């Protein structure tokens, strides 16, 4: 499962993926899939890991988009 956001702030595509059965990864470090960073609660990259076990692509997109908004609010290093 995959979701791509075209980030205007970072001027690149950000890809969220779920290569396995639950954990969601984001390619913020420039690496895809499980080589990327795991997303965690409240827009963080460490802490309680976010996951999604279902097959509804819209729900997966909603989780990723919500995390992205929270991440941008918290991380001003972009």
PyMOL commands that place a pseudoatom at each C-alpha (Angstrom):
pseudoatom trace, name=CA, resn=UNK, resi=1, chain=A, elem=C, hetatm=0, pos=[0.000, 0.000, 0.000]
pseudoatom trace, name=CA, resn=UNK, resi=2, chain=A, elem=C, hetatm=0, pos=[1.406, 3.414, -0.940]
pseudoatom trace, name=CA, resn=UNK, resi=3, chain=A, elem=C, hetatm=0, pos=[0.445, 7.085, -0.766]
pseudoatom trace, name=CA, resn=UNK, resi=4, chain=A, elem=C, hetatm=0, pos=[2.432, 9.956, -2.311]
pseudoatom trace, name=CA, resn=UNK, resi=5, chain=A, elem=C, hetatm=0, pos=[2.261, 13.598, -1.224]
pseudoatom trace, name=CA, resn=UNK, resi=6, chain=A, elem=C, hetatm=0, pos=[3.826, 16.324, -3.360]
pseudoatom trace, name=CA, resn=UNK, resi=7, chain=A, elem=C, hetatm=0, pos=[5.369, 18.515, -0.641]
pseudoatom trace, name=CA, resn=UNK, resi=8, chain=A, elem=C, hetatm=0, pos=[5.628, 22.179, -1.537]
pseudoatom trace, name=CA, resn=UNK, resi=9, chain=A, elem=C, hetatm=0, pos=[7.588, 22.893, 1.656]
pseudoatom trace, name=CA, resn=UNK, resi=10, chain=A, elem=C, hetatm=0, pos=[10.256, 20.252, 0.952]
pseudoatom trace, name=CA, resn=UNK, resi=11, chain=A, elem=C, hetatm=0, pos=[9.969, 20.599, -2.842]
pseudoatom trace, name=CA, resn=UNK, resi=12, chain=A, elem=C, hetatm=0, pos=[9.843, 16.830, -3.368]
pseudoatom trace, name=CA, resn=UNK, resi=13, chain=A, elem=C, hetatm=0, pos=[7.527, 13.857, -3.275]
pseudoatom trace, name=CA, resn=UNK, resi=14, chain=A, elem=C, hetatm=0, pos=[7.016, 12.197, 0.088]
pseudoatom trace, name=CA, resn=UNK, resi=15, chain=A, elem=C, hetatm=0, pos=[6.028, 8.533, -0.147]
pseudoatom trace, name=CA, resn=UNK, resi=16, chain=A, elem=C, hetatm=0, pos=[4.232, 6.672, 2.616]
pseudoatom trace, name=CA, resn=UNK, resi=17, chain=A, elem=C, hetatm=0, pos=[4.206, 2.900, 2.327]
pseudoatom trace, name=CA, resn=UNK, resi=18, chain=A, elem=C, hetatm=0, pos=[3.110, -0.160, 4.198]
pseudoatom trace, name=CA, resn=UNK, resi=19, chain=A, elem=C, hetatm=0, pos=[5.357, -2.887, 2.817]
pseudoatom trace, name=CA, resn=UNK, resi=20, chain=A, elem=C, hetatm=0, pos=[4.276, -5.466, 5.391]
pseudoatom trace, name=CA, resn=UNK, resi=21, chain=A, elem=C, hetatm=0, pos=[1.076, -6.021, 7.328]
pseudoatom trace, name=CA, resn=UNK, resi=22, chain=A, elem=C, hetatm=0, pos=[0.945, -3.064, 9.704]
pseudoatom trace, name=CA, resn=UNK, resi=23, chain=A, elem=C, hetatm=0, pos=[3.800, -0.576, 10.035]
pseudoatom trace, name=CA, resn=UNK, resi=24, chain=A, elem=C, hetatm=0, pos=[3.804, 2.598, 7.960]
pseudoatom trace, name=CA, resn=UNK, resi=25, chain=A, elem=C, hetatm=0, pos=[7.041, 4.071, 6.620]
pseudoatom trace, name=CA, resn=UNK, resi=26, chain=A, elem=C, hetatm=0, pos=[7.868, 7.461, 5.097]
pseudoatom trace, name=CA, resn=UNK, resi=27, chain=A, elem=C, hetatm=0, pos=[10.863, 8.197, 2.843]
pseudoatom trace, name=CA, resn=UNK, resi=28, chain=A, elem=C, hetatm=0, pos=[12.045, 11.356, 4.658]
pseudoatom trace, name=CA, resn=UNK, resi=29, chain=A, elem=C, hetatm=0, pos=[15.583, 9.973, 4.708]
pseudoatom trace, name=CA, resn=UNK, resi=30, chain=A, elem=C, hetatm=0, pos=[15.515, 9.433, 0.940]
pseudoatom trace, name=CA, resn=UNK, resi=31, chain=A, elem=C, hetatm=0, pos=[15.063, 5.675, 1.236]
pseudoatom trace, name=CA, resn=UNK, resi=32, chain=A, elem=C, hetatm=0, pos=[11.905, 3.767, 0.263]
pseudoatom trace, name=CA, resn=UNK, resi=33, chain=A, elem=C, hetatm=0, pos=[9.918, 1.104, 2.097]
pseudoatom trace, name=CA, resn=UNK, resi=34, chain=A, elem=C, hetatm=0, pos=[11.357, -0.459, 5.227]
pseudoatom trace, name=CA, resn=UNK, resi=35, chain=A, elem=C, hetatm=0, pos=[14.590, 1.511, 4.715]
pseudoatom trace, name=CA, resn=UNK, resi=36, chain=A, elem=C, hetatm=0, pos=[12.592, 4.699, 5.347]
pseudoatom trace, name=CA, resn=UNK, resi=37, chain=A, elem=C, hetatm=0, pos=[11.475, 6.046, 8.718]
pseudoatom trace, name=CA, resn=UNK, resi=38, chain=A, elem=C, hetatm=0, pos=[8.568, 4.543, 10.659]
pseudoatom trace, name=CA, resn=UNK, resi=39, chain=A, elem=C, hetatm=0, pos=[5.870, 7.057, 11.491]
pseudoatom trace, name=CA, resn=UNK, resi=40, chain=A, elem=C, hetatm=0, pos=[4.825, 7.412, 15.118]
pseudoatom trace, name=CA, resn=UNK, resi=41, chain=A, elem=C, hetatm=0, pos=[1.920, 9.035, 16.945]
pseudoatom trace, name=CA, resn=UNK, resi=42, chain=A, elem=C, hetatm=0, pos=[1.466, 12.815, 16.897]
pseudoatom trace, name=CA, resn=UNK, resi=43, chain=A, elem=C, hetatm=0, pos=[3.634, 13.520, 13.836]
pseudoatom trace, name=CA, resn=UNK, resi=44, chain=A, elem=C, hetatm=0, pos=[6.801, 12.106, 15.357]
pseudoatom trace, name=CA, resn=UNK, resi=45, chain=A, elem=C, hetatm=0, pos=[9.471, 9.725, 14.099]
pseudoatom trace, name=CA, resn=UNK, resi=46, chain=A, elem=C, hetatm=0, pos=[10.037, 8.075, 17.468]
pseudoatom trace, name=CA, resn=UNK, resi=47, chain=A, elem=C, hetatm=0, pos=[7.714, 6.897, 20.195]
pseudoatom trace, name=CA, resn=UNK, resi=48, chain=A, elem=C, hetatm=0, pos=[4.517, 4.862, 19.774]
pseudoatom trace, name=CA, resn=UNK, resi=49, chain=A, elem=C, hetatm=0, pos=[4.605, 3.505, 16.233]
pseudoatom trace, name=CA, resn=UNK, resi=50, chain=A, elem=C, hetatm=0, pos=[1.585, 4.166, 14.016]
pseudoatom trace, name=CA, resn=UNK, resi=51, chain=A, elem=C, hetatm=0, pos=[0.210, 1.242, 12.071]
pseudoatom trace, name=CA, resn=UNK, resi=52, chain=A, elem=C, hetatm=0, pos=[-2.688, 0.220, 9.866]
pseudoatom trace, name=CA, resn=UNK, resi=53, chain=A, elem=C, hetatm=0, pos=[-3.760, -3.388, 9.248]
pseudoatom trace, name=CA, resn=UNK, resi=54, chain=A, elem=C, hetatm=0, pos=[-6.763, -2.829, 6.979]
pseudoatom trace, name=CA, resn=UNK, resi=55, chain=A, elem=C, hetatm=0, pos=[-7.038, -2.744, 3.196]
pseudoatom trace, name=CA, resn=UNK, resi=56, chain=A, elem=C, hetatm=0, pos=[-9.014, 0.511, 2.761]
pseudoatom trace, name=CA, resn=UNK, resi=57, chain=A, elem=C, hetatm=0, pos=[-6.737, 2.821, 0.754]
pseudoatom trace, name=CA, resn=UNK, resi=58, chain=A, elem=C, hetatm=0, pos=[-8.724, 5.929, 1.763]
pseudoatom trace, name=CA, resn=UNK, resi=59, chain=A, elem=C, hetatm=0, pos=[-8.288, 5.169, 5.457]
pseudoatom trace, name=CA, resn=UNK, resi=60, chain=A, elem=C, hetatm=0, pos=[-4.549, 4.586, 4.866]
pseudoatom trace, name=CA, resn=UNK, resi=61, chain=A, elem=C, hetatm=0, pos=[-4.322, 7.956, 3.083]
pseudoatom trace, name=CA, resn=UNK, resi=62, chain=A, elem=C, hetatm=0, pos=[-6.170, 9.659, 5.940]
pseudoatom trace, name=CA, resn=UNK, resi=63, chain=A, elem=C, hetatm=0, pos=[-3.700, 8.261, 8.502]
pseudoatom trace, name=CA, resn=UNK, resi=64, chain=A, elem=C, hetatm=0, pos=[-0.719, 9.371, 6.404]
pseudoatom trace, name=CA, resn=UNK, resi=65, chain=A, elem=C, hetatm=0, pos=[-2.142, 12.821, 5.667]
pseudoatom trace, name=CA, resn=UNK, resi=66, chain=A, elem=C, hetatm=0, pos=[-2.978, 13.436, 9.334]
pseudoatom trace, name=CA, resn=UNK, resi=67, chain=A, elem=C, hetatm=0, pos=[0.535, 12.380, 10.362]
pseudoatom trace, name=CA, resn=UNK, resi=68, chain=A, elem=C, hetatm=0, pos=[2.054, 14.670, 7.686]
pseudoatom trace, name=CA, resn=UNK, resi=69, chain=A, elem=C, hetatm=0, pos=[0.106, 17.721, 8.913]
pseudoatom trace, name=CA, resn=UNK, resi=70, chain=A, elem=C, hetatm=0, pos=[1.170, 17.030, 12.501]
pseudoatom trace, name=CA, resn=UNK, resi=71, chain=A, elem=C, hetatm=0, pos=[4.791, 16.472, 11.426]
pseudoatom trace, name=CA, resn=UNK, resi=72, chain=A, elem=C, hetatm=0, pos=[4.933, 19.784, 9.574]
pseudoatom trace, name=CA, resn=UNK, resi=73, chain=A, elem=C, hetatm=0, pos=[3.502, 21.608, 12.593]
pseudoatom trace, name=CA, resn=UNK, resi=74, chain=A, elem=C, hetatm=0, pos=[6.070, 20.045, 14.943]
pseudoatom trace, name=CA, resn=UNK, resi=75, chain=A, elem=C, hetatm=0, pos=[9.204, 19.885, 12.790]
pseudoatom trace, name=CA, resn=UNK, resi=76, chain=A, elem=C, hetatm=0, pos=[10.435, 23.291, 11.643]
pseudoatom trace, name=CA, resn=UNK, resi=77, chain=A, elem=C, hetatm=0, pos=[13.733, 21.898, 10.289]
pseudoatom trace, name=CA, resn=UNK, resi=78, chain=A, elem=C, hetatm=0, pos=[12.461, 21.425, 6.741]
for i in range(1, 78): cmd.bond("trace and resi %d" % i, "trace and resi %d" % (i + 1))
show_as sticks, trace
zoom trace
